[in-house]
Amino acid sequence: TGPERRGQSGPGERDTCRAWGTLCWGCQSKSHVEQSAMAQPKGTVVLAYSGGLDTSCILVWLKEQGYDVVTYLANIGQKEDFEAARKKALALGAKKVYIEDISKEFVEEFIWPAVQANALYEDRYLLGTALARPCIARKLVDIAQREGAQYVAHGATGKGNDQVRFELTCYALCPNIKVVAPWRLPEFYQRFPGRRELMDYAKSHGIPVPVTPQTPWSMDENLMHISYEAGILENPKNPAPPGLYTKTRDPATSPDSPDVLEIEFERGVPVKVTNAGDGSTRSSALELFMYLNDIAGKHGVGRIDIVENRFVGMKSRGIYETPAGTILYHAHLDIEAFTMDREVRKIKQGLALKFSELVYNGFWHSPECEFLRHCIARSQEGVTGTVRLSVFKGQVYILGRESPRSLYNEELVSMNVQGDYEPADATGFININSLRLKEYHRLQSKVTVKQDE
């Protein structure tokens, strides 16, 4: 089952290795000896492929193990030469290449529910990667079913969150699927204990990769955000190196005049954005989100540098850019507070906290997360209106809001008009609320006196 060869060249004689399309010295080099000892055929595996260092090497490694590899590259809004990625995968031995544009469904079915929830993990992270993984994995399972493949594979590490997110989605949607996770297999991670060994493997197998030792950090990009981790960023005291950020400008060099936007919401979902400066508008979900990415990026909005708690139990340092998501978080927070009953919102905030945790941990397709999405969507029925805001020097400033579903009563709250409110009623209100405090401190006084005796 090793590579087929033309002729019977002996050691030291050039020959062509059909399986790899390269000339070798009689297949006597270490890499070719390894390849000629390939395992028995194992069937078809669909690999979630990015074209980067890890998944390019994994593609070749899976072939060494005897798999027929079908690659799946998700177009989820990242900057990518998809045609070049297709050619690269085929050159590395992929049986077939799927490139699926899932940007629209990513916005409508994953980002919008997160906006409705005001989803924020550990008070800071807007969940860009965590939201993308179930969207990507859903299509991975679909392709595996189309191909009749028993296996799916991914390049997520054994220490991270993504392995959980990918696999929980796969098992939820296709319980009989088998997952190949090379970074959890001793025969893989012992062979490649670090990125240097992976780069050496790539070089020896003629695998072109974009990552070099000069930029040794890992990046993951989608329409919502880009993340940076690993390499020199693993030391949490190291600041982001110059030139790291790609989606947002440095706020110090961003424009000296703001962009003023009006964002219209219906049932908690943004449906229209208007630039007050030039009058331009965007209404479709994908165009609206991409436009907000451009505006926020221009003004340096959406950067965070945090240490977070991974689901597997360790802390990690990540740098994130989430331009449009940051604008929408602030805008939705404002229109929700304007239109939602106080007590309902308290409950909804608790649901949002749990929702964020579930999404981060990979439980998008769990029954509890589905239940939360329904509850949160129900809470948004009255969250309709327009928020006016300014985007400037890395910040989002709320300027005003209006809504036909507003619970704000200007006459009731006015200091100039009494309205339907009797100030004298507040005396009894205060007295009732103070009763508990009086009793608590009366007891504390007794305890203090007794202790002094």
LOBA-204644 format. One record per residue (C-alpha): x, y, z; residue in one letter. Coordinates in nm, 3 decimals, padded with zeros to 5 digits. Layout:
N
X;Y;Z;a
...
***
This chain:
453
00.000;00.000;00.000;t
00.299;00.232;-00.022;g
00.347;00.480;-00.309;p
00.345;00.326;-00.654;e
00.675;00.369;-00.834;r
00.780;00.376;-01.195;r
01.044;00.112;-01.268;g
01.268;-00.059;-01.016;q
01.537;00.197;-00.954;s
01.792;00.106;-00.694;g
01.940;00.325;-00.423;p
02.101;00.640;-00.559;g
01.902;00.637;-00.883;e
01.642;00.909;-00.946;r
01.286;00.789;-00.983;d
00.943;00.944;-00.963;t
00.716;00.868;-00.670;c
00.364;00.875;-00.818;r
00.185;00.930;-00.490;a
00.384;01.246;-00.415;w
00.473;01.369;-00.761;g
00.834;01.440;-00.662;t
01.171;01.306;-00.763;l
01.358;01.109;-00.500;c
01.673;00.899;-00.478;w
01.510;00.562;-00.520;g
01.261;00.645;-00.244;c
01.544;00.602;00.007;q
01.503;00.936;00.189;s
01.352;00.924;00.537;k
01.028;01.092;00.428;s
00.973;00.851;00.145;h
01.052;00.549;00.355;v
00.782;00.670;00.597;e
00.541;00.723;00.307;q
00.611;00.381;00.158;s
00.510;00.227;00.489;a
00.161;00.374;00.476;m
-00.114;00.197;00.663;a
-00.387;-00.008;00.504;q
-00.674;00.198;00.351;p
-00.904;00.326;00.621;k
-01.178;00.495;00.421;g
-01.271;00.857;00.361;t
-01.220;01.139;00.609;v
-01.351;01.492;00.564;v
-01.096;01.736;00.699;l
-01.191;02.085;00.818;a
-00.918;02.260;00.623;y
-00.784;02.613;00.649;s
-00.478;02.593;00.427;g
-00.252;02.693;00.715;g
00.038;02.509;00.873;l
-00.153;02.264;01.091;d
-00.422;02.143;00.853;t
-00.186;02.129;00.554;s
00.046;01.899;00.745;c
-00.249;01.702;00.882;i
-00.379;01.647;00.528;l
-00.050;01.484;00.427;v
-00.026;01.292;00.756;w
-00.378;01.152;00.715;l
-00.282;01.023;00.373;k
00.020;00.856;00.532;e
-00.219;00.678;00.768;q
-00.420;00.538;00.477;g
-00.717;00.775;00.458;y
-00.870;00.921;00.144;d
-00.894;01.288;00.236;v
-01.174;01.520;00.132;v
-01.107;01.877;00.242;t
-01.367;02.133;00.342;y
-01.278;02.500;00.356;l
-01.545;02.726;00.506;a
-01.574;03.075;00.363;n
-01.690;03.248;00.677;i
-01.574;03.597;00.587;g
-01.198;03.559;00.629;q
-00.949;03.713;00.388;k
-00.843;03.412;00.187;e
-00.740;03.320;-00.166;d
-00.986;03.033;-00.190;f
-00.880;02.923;-00.537;e
-00.516;02.904;-00.426;a
-00.626;02.702;-00.122;a
-00.814;02.463;-00.351;r
-00.510;02.410;-00.570;k
-00.288;02.361;-00.267;k
-00.515;02.096;-00.116;a
-00.532;01.906;-00.445;l
-00.154;01.929;-00.486;a
-00.111;01.783;-00.138;l
-00.326;01.487;-00.230;g
-00.685;01.576;-00.140;a
-00.934;01.355;-00.321;k
-01.186;01.637;-00.342;k
-01.211;01.996;-00.217;v
-01.527;02.164;-00.093;y
-01.530;02.541;-00.049;i
-01.860;02.651;00.107;e
-01.966;03.013;00.159;d
-02.148;03.013;00.494;i
-02.111;03.385;00.573;s
-02.480;03.470;00.542;k
-02.598;03.189;00.766;e
-02.321;03.270;01.012;f
-02.458;03.623;01.053;v
-02.828;03.538;01.055;e
-02.827;03.214;01.254;e
-02.535;03.260;01.492;f
-02.427;03.625;01.525;i
-02.780;03.768;01.546;w
-02.883;03.542;01.839;p
-02.562;03.649;02.016;a
-02.648;04.015;01.956;v
-02.998;03.958;02.095;q
-02.844;03.797;02.401;a
-02.576;04.064;02.455;n
-02.351;03.758;02.475;a
-02.022;03.829;02.649;l
-01.797;03.563;02.800;y
-01.628;03.663;03.124;e
-01.741;04.024;03.077;d
-01.516;04.092;02.776;r
-01.505;03.831;02.499;y
-01.771;03.861;02.225;l
-01.735;03.494;02.125;l
-01.622;03.536;01.764;g
-01.453;03.196;01.735;t
-01.698;03.018;01.962;a
-01.992;03.124;01.743;l
-01.817;03.025;01.420;a
-01.726;02.668;01.520;r
-02.077;02.517;01.533;p
-02.156;02.690;01.203;c
-01.846;02.539;01.041;i
-01.895;02.196;01.199;a
-02.257;02.176;01.085;r
-02.143;02.196;00.724;k
-01.858;01.953;00.794;l
-02.112;01.690;00.897;v
-02.327;01.768;00.595;d
-02.034;01.710;00.359;i
-01.938;01.387;00.537;a
-02.292;01.260;00.485;q
-02.287;01.363;00.118;r
-01.954;01.182;00.069;e
-02.058;00.876;00.268;g
-01.756;00.933;00.493;a
-01.730;00.763;00.830;q
-01.474;01.010;00.959;y
-01.426;01.383;01.006;v
-01.102;01.546;01.117;a
-00.988;01.884;01.243;h
-00.666;02.061;01.337;g
-00.769;02.185;01.682;a
-00.514;02.127;01.956;t
-00.566;01.898;02.253;g
-00.539;02.189;02.496;k
-00.797;02.425;02.348;g
-01.169;02.490;02.329;n
-01.216;02.430;01.956;d
-01.176;02.053;01.977;q
-01.477;02.049;02.210;v
-01.681;02.288;01.995;r
-01.619;02.096;01.672;f
-01.678;01.753;01.814;e
-01.985;01.825;02.027;l
-02.152;01.970;01.716;t
-02.052;01.669;01.506;c
-02.177;01.418;01.760;y
-02.500;01.612;01.817;a
-02.583;01.624;01.446;l
-02.445;01.283;01.347;c
-02.411;01.052;01.649;p
-02.237;00.774;01.452;n
-01.962;00.992;01.307;i
-01.603;00.914;01.406;k
-01.366;01.202;01.476;v
-00.995;01.194;01.398;v
-00.818;01.455;01.613;a
-00.445;01.426;01.531;p
-00.332;01.664;01.804;w
-00.472;01.420;02.061;r
-00.304;01.113;01.912;l
00.033;01.025;02.073;p
00.176;00.912;01.738;e
00.111;01.263;01.607;f
00.190;01.495;01.897;y
00.500;01.301;01.999;q
00.627;01.334;01.646;r
00.541;01.706;01.640;f
00.596;01.840;01.992;p
00.609;02.200;01.866;g
00.552;02.424;01.568;r
00.918;02.404;01.470;r
00.886;02.029;01.407;e
00.567;02.094;01.210;l
00.746;02.351;00.996;m
01.032;02.106;00.936;d
00.779;01.843;00.828;y
00.616;02.091;00.593;a
00.952;02.182;00.442;k
01.054;01.820;00.392;s
00.722;01.742;00.222;h
00.712;02.054;00.003;g
00.414;02.201;00.186;i
00.402;02.581;00.148;p
00.280;02.751;00.466;v
00.212;03.116;00.553;p
00.351;03.093;00.907;v
00.722;03.159;00.956;t
00.939;03.170;01.268;p
00.935;03.552;01.238;q
00.560;03.565;01.309;t
00.510;03.274;01.546;p
00.155;03.323;01.660;w
-00.166;03.154;01.562;s
-00.450;03.345;01.398;m
-00.814;03.256;01.340;d
-01.029;03.489;01.132;e
-01.394;03.502;01.042;n
-01.649;03.768;00.957;l
-01.701;03.858;01.322;m
-01.345;03.873;01.450;h
-00.984;03.770;01.434;i
-00.794;03.612;01.722;s
-00.422;03.591;01.796;y
-00.259;03.351;02.039;e
00.044;03.127;02.096;a
00.408;03.205;02.029;g
00.538;03.517;02.200;i
00.182;03.599;02.308;l
00.188;03.307;02.552;e
00.380;03.531;02.792;n
00.094;03.748;02.921;p
00.320;04.044;03.001;k
00.432;04.079;02.639;n
00.235;04.350;02.458;p
00.101;04.289;02.110;a
00.390;04.335;01.867;p
00.372;04.618;01.611;p
00.178;04.521;01.302;g
-00.017;04.239;01.466;l
-00.364;04.393;01.427;y
-00.523;04.347;01.085;t
-00.894;04.434;01.117;k
-00.864;04.764;01.305;t
-00.647;05.073;01.277;r
-00.449;05.202;01.570;d
-00.689;05.446;01.742;p
-00.400;05.694;01.768;a
-00.382;05.718;01.388;t
-00.756;05.678;01.317;s
-00.960;05.967;01.165;p
-00.993;06.288;01.366;d
-01.365;06.313;01.297;s
-01.623;06.052;01.397;p
-01.874;05.856;01.194;d
-02.227;05.900;01.326;v
-02.452;05.600;01.264;l
-02.817;05.519;01.318;e
-02.885;05.150;01.373;i
-03.243;05.027;01.352;e
-03.350;04.714;01.541;f
-03.656;04.493;01.507;e
-03.712;04.228;01.775;r
-03.354;04.276;01.888;g
-03.203;04.219;01.542;v
-03.030;04.499;01.346;p
-03.218;04.553;01.020;v
-03.076;04.881;00.889;k
-02.777;05.107;00.939;v
-02.759;05.464;00.812;t
-02.449;05.683;00.805;n
-02.563;06.031;00.908;a
-02.266;06.185;00.730;g
-02.314;06.062;00.374;d
-02.663;05.912;00.399;g
-02.551;05.566;00.290;s
-02.758;05.273;00.415;t
-02.724;04.897;00.445;r
-03.017;04.664;00.509;s
-02.930;04.303;00.428;s
-02.777;04.115;00.720;a
-02.444;04.038;00.555;l
-02.395;04.382;00.397;e
-02.494;04.557;00.720;l
-02.245;04.358;00.924;f
-01.962;04.404;00.674;m
-02.028;04.778;00.660;y
-02.009;04.806;01.039;l
-01.682;04.609;01.027;n
-01.541;04.869;00.787;d
-01.655;05.168;00.993;i
-01.542;05.024;01.325;a
-01.212;04.906;01.180;g
-01.140;05.250;01.040;k
-01.179;05.401;01.389;h
-00.990;05.131;01.579;g
-01.296;04.990;01.757;v
-01.306;04.635;01.891;g
-00.960;04.552;02.027;r
-00.917;04.356;02.349;i
-00.621;04.180;02.510;d
-00.735;03.933;02.779;i
-00.657;03.627;02.984;v
-00.956;03.394;02.982;e
-01.056;03.062;03.134;n
-01.068;02.781;02.880;r
-01.329;02.509;02.922;f
-01.060;02.244;02.967;v
-00.943;02.416;03.286;g
-00.643;02.633;03.200;m
-00.608;03.006;03.152;k
-00.498;03.139;02.814;s
-00.402;03.477;02.675;r
-00.582;03.595;02.363;g
-00.590;03.914;02.160;i
-00.909;03.980;01.966;y
-01.047;04.229;01.716;e
-01.428;04.237;01.693;t
-01.520;04.560;01.510;p
-01.888;04.529;01.408;a
-01.967;04.309;01.705;g
-01.850;04.580;01.945;t
-02.073;04.846;01.785;i
-02.374;04.616;01.790;l
-02.315;04.512;02.150;y
-02.333;04.873;02.269;h
-02.623;04.965;02.042;a
-02.836;04.664;02.136;h
-02.761;04.706;02.506;l
-02.899;05.060;02.481;d
-03.219;04.986;02.288;i
-03.292;04.687;02.512;e
-03.266;04.894;02.831;a
-03.499;05.150;02.669;f
-03.772;04.904;02.573;t
-03.758;04.612;02.817;m
-03.924;04.586;03.157;d
-03.675;04.605;03.444;r
-03.757;04.270;03.601;e
-03.774;04.088;03.269;v
-03.433;04.229;03.185;r
-03.285;04.103;03.512;k
-03.395;03.752;03.422;i
-03.277;03.792;03.066;k
-02.933;03.905;03.185;q
-02.901;03.579;03.377;g
-03.002;03.383;03.067;l
-02.743;03.573;02.863;a
-02.469;03.485;03.111;l
-02.554;03.115;03.084;k
-02.592;03.137;02.705;f
-02.244;03.290;02.672;s
-02.092;03.015;02.884;e
-02.264;02.741;02.684;l
-02.155;02.888;02.351;v
-01.797;02.933;02.469;y
-01.787;02.572;02.592;n
-01.922;02.429;02.266;g
-02.281;02.345;02.362;f
-02.461;02.536;02.085;w
-02.661;02.227;01.987;h
-02.741;02.120;02.342;s
-03.107;02.114;02.455;p
-03.036;02.374;02.722;e
-02.881;02.615;02.471;c
-03.170;02.569;02.230;e
-03.408;02.642;02.518;f
-03.214;02.957;02.610;l
-03.221;03.083;02.251;r
-03.599;03.048;02.245;h
-03.630;03.231;02.578;c
-03.398;03.511;02.470;i
-03.579;03.549;02.137;a
-03.910;03.575;02.326;r
-03.764;03.853;02.542;s
-03.677;04.051;02.229;q
-04.030;04.089;02.093;e
-04.050;04.451;02.207;g
-03.686;04.544;02.143;v
-03.754;04.764;01.842;t
-03.622;05.110;01.769;g
-03.325;05.316;01.650;t
-03.000;05.397;01.828;v
-02.784;05.692;01.723;r
-02.415;05.656;01.804;l
-02.072;05.792;01.728;s
-01.767;05.581;01.638;v
-01.444;05.759;01.718;f
-01.087;05.685;01.831;k
-01.146;05.327;01.944;g
-01.474;05.400;02.124;q
-01.849;05.377;02.067;v
-02.050;05.666;02.212;y
-02.429;05.643;02.239;i
-02.591;05.971;02.136;l
-02.963;05.897;02.154;g
-03.242;05.651;02.090;r
-03.610;05.633;01.995;e
-03.864;05.354;01.983;s
-04.239;05.300;01.935;p
-04.207;05.037;02.213;r
-04.030;05.266;02.459;s
-04.110;05.232;02.829;l
-03.962;05.576;02.891;y
-04.228;05.830;02.999;n
-04.086;06.178;02.968;e
-04.371;06.342;03.161;e
-04.351;06.087;03.441;l
-03.977;06.129;03.493;v
-03.962;06.505;03.435;s
-03.841;06.731;03.715;m
-04.053;07.011;03.571;n
-04.388;06.832;03.545;v
-04.547;06.624;03.823;q
-04.731;06.392;03.586;g
-04.915;06.086;03.711;d
-04.704;06.058;04.025;y
-04.759;06.167;04.383;e
-04.426;06.254;04.554;p
-04.575;06.206;04.901;a
-04.617;05.836;04.821;d
-04.240;05.802;04.828;a
-04.237;05.856;05.207;t
-04.419;05.529;05.272;g
-04.208;05.355;05.007;f
-03.888;05.462;05.184;i
-04.024;05.372;05.527;n
-04.116;05.019;05.417;i
-03.778;04.965;05.252;n
-03.589;05.102;05.551;s
-03.760;04.861;05.794;l
-03.533;04.572;05.696;r
-03.220;04.788;05.729;l
-03.325;04.917;06.073;k
-03.383;04.566;06.203;e
-03.054;04.438;06.066;y
-02.849;04.714;06.226;h
-03.046;04.691;06.554;r
-02.935;04.328;06.578;l
-02.576;04.419;06.485;q
-02.569;04.676;06.767;s
-02.680;04.413;07.020;k
-02.415;04.168;06.901;v
-02.143;04.435;06.923;t
-02.242;04.533;07.278;v
-02.245;04.168;07.390;k
-01.899;04.107;07.242;q
-01.763;04.417;07.420;d
-01.889;04.285;07.756;e
***
